[in-house]
Amino acid sequence: MNSEDLFNEAKKYLPGGVDSPIRAFKPYPFFVSKGIGSKIFDVDGNSYIDYCLGYGPAILGHSHEAIVKAVGEQIAIGTIYGTPTEKEIELAKMVVERVPCVEMLRFVNSGTEATMSAIRLARGFTNKNKIVKFEGGYHGCHDYVLIKPGSGGAIKPDSLGIPEDTSKNTLSLPFNDEEALIQLVDKHKDEIATIIVEPVMGNIGCLQPKNGFLKLLRDITKENNILLIFDEVITGFRLSYGSAQEYFNVIPDLVTFGKILGGGFPIGAFGGRKEIMGMISPSGGVYQAGTFNGNPVSITGGITTLNELNKSFYVSLNKKGEYLRSQIHDSIEDLSLNLNLSGLASMFQIYFRNGDILNYDDVKKSDIKKFNKYFKTLLKNGIFIPPSQFECCFISNAHNHDDLEKTANIIHDVLKEL
């Protein structure tokens, strides 16, 4: 069956024909048959240089030999036990050694579980109820973070099925707006348990913090007994050896991980100071549990991946990002286009609008129709990026110079055509 046939079949059994809305695009998504290195292959016989990489996890590329070998050996001796394993300690030690804020952590099964649990922990530790997030920031699909600004500064649910009462303890701010941050904290400081932020807003493209913004966030939370959570589900082990907090030299109280930490297998984690993490059950009164927590297959994938990610790895990977962004930048300049290229390390995105982009309102002014044409034309030319203006593109270690040069040339031609 080809992709169109499979999609028509899928719609009979899966809502919208997909298992996640971000995978849907018109007229139908292609169905993948395999992924090897920097490329994925569909059931229709096409291959694509992949800059989606499973929305970030495949930092080593697809079907990495060391991961396939290690995970295969683990599967041969068991996929779940319901008891602790030594490997959980090994991976925990690796994270603690790398990430500045982490002294102790709990493994869970997804980024959503990680942020949900970290928020619950922050409330338990501070004995306060309100949380603050930034407009456009995505912290999973649980009720407290699926909110959006309404009229007159009010907050409302961003999904059916979420009670209005659930939203009342969530406050929202524009990213990079220092004045709004100061005013909101001053008004609600005795009620705010935590501020949660993506250090780089990876779910509205690739939106970076202004110089000094994360430091202000750290200072104002410390001064007001508010826990700062860095949601590093995307940036964790992507930007540098010690993740975004090392990259920006700003240390939060708690951090959440997912994606890369599992080496391509489902995982999440949250961690921080022992003083805070000690409140997690069974050592404390903040309940968290999960049948698949510390699953040996995912843990093995994580250990194998982190073993590959030494400091020289990031020097090499980030040079690839710099090269591709420089080529795209030159194309935009040569063609005199009103576009905005954003990115850092091995992340990038083109916004189809000109002018500075500092927050979600700026991103929403992008020309979505033009982006969709850009995505589909790239796809026809063998380049796969996430099918949304509001997602980020990623580079893996498996992308070689030929991949990057070919991609840069195709992007130039596509932008010229558009």
C-alpha positions as CSV (number, residue, x, y, z in Angstrom):
1,M,0.0,0.0,0.0
2,N,1.2,3.5,-0.7
3,S,0.9,6.5,1.7
4,E,-2.4,7.6,0.4
5,D,-3.9,4.2,0.8
6,L,-2.5,3.8,4.3
7,F,-3.8,7.2,5.3
8,N,-7.3,6.3,4.2
9,E,-7.1,3.1,6.1
10,A,-5.6,4.9,9.2
11,K,-8.6,7.3,9.3
12,K,-10.9,4.4,10.0
13,Y,-9.0,3.5,13.2
14,L,-7.0,6.5,14.3
15,P,-8.5,10.0,15.0
16,G,-7.5,12.1,12.0
17,G,-5.5,9.2,10.7
18,V,-2.5,10.0,13.0
19,D,-1.4,9.4,16.5
20,S,-0.3,13.0,17.1
21,P,-1.7,16.1,15.4
22,I,1.7,17.5,14.5
23,R,2.1,14.6,12.1
24,A,-0.9,15.6,10.0
25,F,-0.6,17.7,6.9
26,K,-2.6,18.0,3.6
27,P,-3.4,16.1,1.5
28,Y,-1.9,13.3,3.6
29,P,1.4,12.6,5.4
30,F,3.8,10.2,4.0
31,F,4.3,6.8,5.8
32,V,7.9,5.9,6.7
33,S,9.3,2.5,6.1
34,K,12.7,3.0,7.7
35,G,15.3,5.5,8.8
36,I,19.1,5.2,8.4
37,G,21.6,7.9,9.3
38,S,20.5,11.3,8.1
39,K,17.7,10.0,5.9
40,I,14.2,8.5,6.2
41,F,12.5,6.4,3.5
42,D,8.8,6.2,2.8
43,V,6.6,3.4,1.5
44,D,6.3,5.2,-1.8
45,G,10.0,4.7,-2.6
46,N,11.2,8.2,-1.8
47,S,14.1,9.2,0.5
48,Y,14.4,12.4,2.4
49,I,17.3,14.2,4.2
50,D,15.7,14.4,7.6
51,Y,15.7,17.7,9.7
52,C,12.8,16.6,11.8
53,L,14.6,13.7,13.5
54,G,11.5,12.6,15.4
55,Y,11.1,16.2,16.6
56,G,14.6,16.2,18.1
57,P,15.5,12.9,19.7
58,A,17.7,11.4,16.9
59,I,20.8,13.5,17.6
60,L,23.0,10.6,16.4
61,G,20.8,10.0,13.3
62,H,18.6,7.0,12.6
63,S,19.4,3.4,13.4
64,H,22.7,4.3,15.1
65,E,24.9,1.2,15.3
66,A,25.8,1.4,19.0
67,I,22.2,2.0,20.0
68,V,20.8,-0.8,17.9
69,K,23.4,-3.2,19.4
70,A,23.0,-2.1,23.1
71,V,19.2,-2.0,23.0
72,G,19.1,-5.4,21.1
73,E,21.2,-7.0,23.9
74,Q,18.9,-5.5,26.5
75,I,15.7,-6.7,24.8
76,A,17.1,-10.2,24.7
77,I,17.2,-10.3,28.5
78,G,14.0,-8.4,29.2
79,T,12.0,-5.3,28.4
80,I,10.4,-4.6,31.8
81,Y,10.9,-5.9,35.3
82,G,8.9,-3.7,37.7
83,T,12.0,-3.6,39.9
84,P,15.1,-1.4,40.0
85,T,18.0,-2.0,37.7
86,E,21.7,-0.9,38.0
87,K,21.4,0.9,34.7
88,E,19.0,3.4,36.2
89,I,21.8,4.5,38.6
90,E,24.3,4.6,35.7
91,L,22.2,7.0,33.6
92,A,21.3,9.1,36.6
93,K,25.0,9.5,37.5
94,M,25.7,10.6,33.9
95,V,23.0,13.3,34.0
96,V,24.1,14.5,37.5
97,E,27.7,14.8,36.2
98,R,26.7,16.8,33.2
99,V,23.8,19.1,34.2
100,P,24.6,21.9,36.7
101,C,21.3,22.0,38.6
102,V,20.8,18.2,39.0
103,E,21.8,16.5,42.2
104,M,19.0,13.9,42.0
105,L,16.3,13.0,39.4
106,R,13.3,10.8,38.7
107,F,12.9,9.0,35.3
108,V,9.4,9.0,33.8
109,N,8.1,8.2,30.3
110,S,7.6,11.4,28.4
111,G,8.2,15.2,28.5
112,T,4.6,15.7,29.5
113,E,5.0,13.5,32.5
114,A,8.2,15.3,33.4
115,T,6.8,18.8,33.3
116,M,3.5,17.7,35.1
117,S,5.5,16.1,37.9
118,A,8.0,19.0,38.2
119,I,5.1,21.5,38.5
120,R,3.5,19.3,41.2
121,L,6.8,19.1,43.0
122,A,7.3,22.9,42.9
123,R,3.8,23.4,44.4
124,G,4.5,20.9,47.1
125,F,7.9,22.4,48.0
126,T,6.7,26.1,48.1
127,N,3.2,25.4,49.4
128,K,1.9,27.8,46.7
129,N,-0.5,27.1,43.8
130,K,0.0,29.4,40.8
131,I,2.4,28.8,38.0
132,V,3.7,31.1,35.2
133,K,4.4,30.0,31.7
134,F,5.2,32.0,28.5
135,E,2.8,32.5,25.6
136,G,3.6,29.9,22.9
137,G,5.6,27.7,25.3
138,Y,4.7,24.1,25.1
139,H,5.2,21.9,28.2
140,G,3.3,18.8,27.2
141,C,-0.4,18.1,27.0
142,H,-1.6,18.1,30.6
143,D,-4.3,20.5,31.8
144,Y,-2.3,23.1,33.7
145,V,-0.1,24.1,30.7
146,L,-2.7,23.7,27.9
147,I,-3.8,27.3,28.3
148,K,-3.8,30.4,26.2
149,P,-4.4,34.2,26.8
150,G,-7.9,35.4,26.5
151,S,-9.4,38.8,26.3
152,G,-8.5,41.4,28.9
153,G,-5.5,39.4,30.1
154,A,-7.6,36.4,31.1
155,I,-6.5,32.9,30.7
156,K,-8.6,30.2,29.1
157,P,-8.1,26.5,28.2
158,D,-6.5,25.7,24.9
159,S,-8.4,22.4,24.5
160,L,-11.9,21.1,25.1
161,G,-12.2,19.0,28.2
162,I,-10.2,21.3,30.5
163,P,-12.3,22.9,33.2
164,E,-12.1,26.7,33.5
165,D,-11.2,26.2,37.2
166,T,-8.0,24.4,36.2
167,S,-6.8,27.5,34.3
168,K,-7.2,29.9,37.2
169,N,-3.9,29.0,38.7
170,T,-1.9,29.4,35.5
171,L,-0.6,32.8,34.5
172,S,0.9,33.7,31.1
173,L,3.4,36.2,29.9
174,P,5.0,37.2,26.6
175,F,8.5,35.7,26.2
176,N,11.4,38.3,26.4
177,D,9.1,40.9,28.0
178,E,11.1,42.0,31.1
179,E,8.7,44.7,32.2
180,A,5.7,42.3,32.0
181,L,7.6,39.7,34.0
182,I,8.5,42.2,36.8
183,Q,5.0,43.5,37.0
184,L,3.4,40.0,37.2
185,V,5.8,38.7,39.8
186,D,5.4,41.8,41.9
187,K,1.6,41.4,41.9
188,H,1.4,37.6,42.5
189,K,4.8,36.7,44.2
190,D,3.1,35.3,47.3
191,E,1.0,32.9,45.2
192,I,3.5,31.8,42.5
193,A,5.1,28.4,43.1
194,T,7.1,28.2,39.9
195,I,7.9,29.8,36.5
196,I,8.4,27.2,33.8
197,V,10.2,28.2,30.6
198,E,11.8,26.7,27.5
199,P,15.2,28.4,27.5
200,V,14.8,28.3,23.7
201,M,11.2,28.3,22.6
202,G,11.3,25.3,20.4
203,N,7.6,24.9,19.8
204,I,7.1,28.2,18.1
205,G,10.0,27.7,15.7
206,C,13.4,28.4,17.3
207,L,12.9,31.6,19.4
208,Q,15.9,32.6,21.5
209,P,16.0,34.6,24.7
210,K,17.2,38.2,24.6
211,N,20.5,38.8,26.2
212,G,20.0,38.9,30.0
213,F,16.4,37.7,29.9
214,L,17.1,34.3,31.5
215,K,19.4,35.9,34.1
216,L,16.6,38.3,35.0
217,L,14.2,35.3,35.3
218,R,16.7,33.6,37.6
219,D,17.2,36.6,39.8
220,I,13.6,37.5,40.2
221,T,12.6,34.0,41.1
222,K,15.3,33.7,43.7
223,E,14.3,37.0,45.3
224,N,10.7,35.9,45.6
225,N,10.9,32.3,46.7
226,I,9.7,31.0,43.3
227,L,11.2,27.9,41.8
228,L,12.5,28.2,38.3
229,I,11.9,25.2,36.0
230,F,13.8,25.0,32.7
231,D,11.9,22.8,30.4
232,E,14.7,21.2,28.5
233,V,12.8,18.4,26.8
234,I,14.0,19.9,23.5
235,T,17.3,21.6,24.5
236,G,18.4,19.0,26.9
237,F,21.7,17.5,25.6
238,R,21.0,19.3,22.3
239,L,22.8,22.6,22.8
240,S,25.8,21.5,24.8
241,Y,27.3,18.9,27.1
242,G,25.4,20.4,30.1
243,S,22.3,21.4,28.2
244,A,20.8,24.9,27.9
245,Q,21.6,25.9,31.4
246,E,25.3,25.4,30.7
247,Y,25.0,27.0,27.3
248,F,23.4,30.2,28.8
249,N,25.1,29.9,32.2
250,V,21.8,30.3,34.1
251,I,21.1,27.6,36.6
252,P,17.4,26.8,37.4
253,D,16.0,25.0,40.5
254,L,14.5,22.1,38.5
255,V,14.9,20.8,34.9
256,T,12.8,18.5,32.8
257,F,14.2,16.2,30.0
258,G,12.9,13.9,27.3
259,K,13.7,13.3,23.6
260,I,17.5,12.9,23.4
261,L,17.8,11.4,26.9
262,G,16.1,8.2,25.6
263,G,18.2,7.7,22.5
264,G,15.1,7.4,20.4
265,F,13.0,5.5,23.0
266,P,10.2,6.9,25.1
267,I,11.5,8.7,28.2
268,G,11.3,11.7,30.4
269,A,13.0,12.9,33.6
270,F,12.9,15.8,36.0
271,G,15.7,16.7,38.5
272,G,17.1,19.3,40.7
273,R,18.6,19.9,44.2
274,K,18.3,17.1,46.7
275,E,16.5,19.4,49.0
276,I,13.6,19.6,46.5
277,M,13.8,16.2,44.9
278,G,13.7,14.6,48.4
279,M,10.0,15.5,48.5
280,I,9.2,12.9,45.8
281,S,7.6,9.7,47.0
282,P,8.6,7.4,48.5
283,S,11.0,9.7,50.4
284,G,8.6,12.6,50.5
285,G,4.9,13.5,50.2
286,V,4.7,14.6,46.5
287,Y,3.4,11.5,44.7
288,Q,4.8,10.3,41.5
289,A,4.8,6.8,40.1
290,G,4.8,4.9,36.8
291,T,4.9,1.3,35.5
292,F,7.4,2.1,32.9
293,N,9.5,4.6,34.9
294,G,13.2,3.6,34.4
295,N,12.3,1.2,31.6
296,P,15.5,-0.8,30.9
297,V,15.2,-0.4,27.1
298,S,14.8,3.4,27.2
299,I,17.5,3.7,29.9
300,T,19.9,1.6,27.7
301,G,19.2,3.9,24.8
302,G,20.0,6.9,27.0
303,I,23.2,5.5,28.4
304,T,24.4,4.6,24.9
305,T,23.5,8.0,23.5
306,L,25.1,10.1,26.3
307,N,28.3,8.0,26.0
308,E,28.6,9.4,22.4
309,L,27.9,13.0,23.4
310,N,31.3,14.2,24.6
311,K,32.3,17.8,24.5
312,S,34.1,17.5,21.2
313,F,30.9,16.0,19.7
314,Y,29.1,19.4,20.3
315,V,31.9,21.3,18.7
316,S,31.5,19.2,15.5
317,L,27.7,19.2,15.6
318,N,27.3,22.9,16.2
319,K,29.7,23.7,13.3
320,K,27.3,21.9,11.0
321,G,24.5,24.1,12.3
322,E,26.6,27.2,11.8
323,Y,27.5,26.1,8.2
324,L,23.9,25.5,7.2
325,R,22.5,28.6,8.8
326,S,25.3,30.7,7.1
327,Q,24.3,29.3,3.7
328,I,20.6,29.9,4.3
329,H,21.4,33.5,5.5
330,D,23.4,34.1,2.3
331,S,20.5,32.9,0.2
332,I,18.1,35.2,2.0
333,E,20.5,38.1,1.5
334,D,21.3,37.3,-2.1
335,L,17.6,37.0,-3.0
336,S,16.6,40.1,-1.0
337,L,13.9,38.3,0.9
338,N,11.9,39.5,3.8
339,L,12.4,36.5,6.0
340,N,13.8,35.9,9.4
341,L,16.3,33.1,10.1
342,S,16.6,32.0,13.7
343,G,18.8,29.3,15.2
344,L,21.7,28.3,17.4
345,A,23.8,25.2,17.9
346,S,22.1,22.4,15.8
347,M,18.7,24.1,15.7
348,F,17.2,26.4,13.1
349,Q,14.0,27.8,11.5
350,I,13.0,30.3,8.9
351,Y,10.1,32.6,9.8
352,F,8.2,33.9,6.8
353,R,8.1,37.5,7.9
354,N,10.6,40.2,8.4
355,G,11.5,42.2,11.5
356,D,12.6,41.1,14.9
357,I,10.9,38.1,16.5
358,L,10.8,38.2,20.2
359,N,7.6,36.5,21.3
360,Y,4.6,34.4,20.2
361,D,2.7,37.4,18.8
362,D,5.6,38.1,16.5
363,V,5.7,34.5,15.3
364,K,2.0,34.5,14.6
365,K,2.5,37.3,12.1
366,S,4.4,34.9,9.8
367,D,3.0,34.0,6.4
368,I,1.7,30.4,7.1
369,K,0.5,29.9,3.5
370,K,4.0,30.7,2.2
371,F,5.6,28.4,4.8
372,N,3.3,25.6,3.7
373,K,4.4,26.0,0.1
374,Y,8.1,26.1,1.3
375,F,7.6,22.8,3.2
376,K,5.8,21.0,0.4
377,T,8.4,22.1,-2.2
378,L,11.2,21.0,0.0
379,L,9.5,17.7,0.4
380,K,9.2,17.2,-3.4
381,N,12.9,17.9,-3.6
382,G,13.8,15.3,-0.9
383,I,14.1,17.5,2.2
384,F,11.9,16.8,5.2
385,I,11.4,19.4,7.8
386,P,8.6,19.5,10.4
387,P,5.4,20.5,8.6
388,S,4.7,23.6,10.7
389,Q,6.0,27.2,11.0
390,F,5.7,26.6,14.7
391,E,8.2,23.8,15.0
392,C,12.0,23.6,15.0
393,C,14.4,21.9,12.6
394,F,17.3,19.8,13.9
395,I,20.6,18.6,12.6
396,S,22.2,15.2,13.6
397,N,25.7,14.0,13.8
398,A,24.8,11.7,10.8
399,H,24.3,14.7,8.5
400,N,27.5,15.0,6.4
401,H,28.8,17.9,4.4
402,D,27.2,16.6,1.2
403,D,23.8,16.5,3.0
404,L,24.2,20.1,4.3
405,E,25.4,21.5,1.0
406,K,22.6,19.8,-1.0
407,T,20.1,21.1,1.5
408,A,21.4,24.6,1.3
409,N,21.2,24.6,-2.5
410,I,17.7,23.2,-2.5
411,I,16.6,25.8,0.1
412,H,18.1,28.5,-2.1
413,D,16.2,27.3,-5.2
414,V,12.9,26.8,-3.3
415,L,13.1,30.3,-1.7
416,K,13.9,31.8,-5.1
417,E,10.9,30.0,-6.6
418,L,8.6,31.2,-3.8
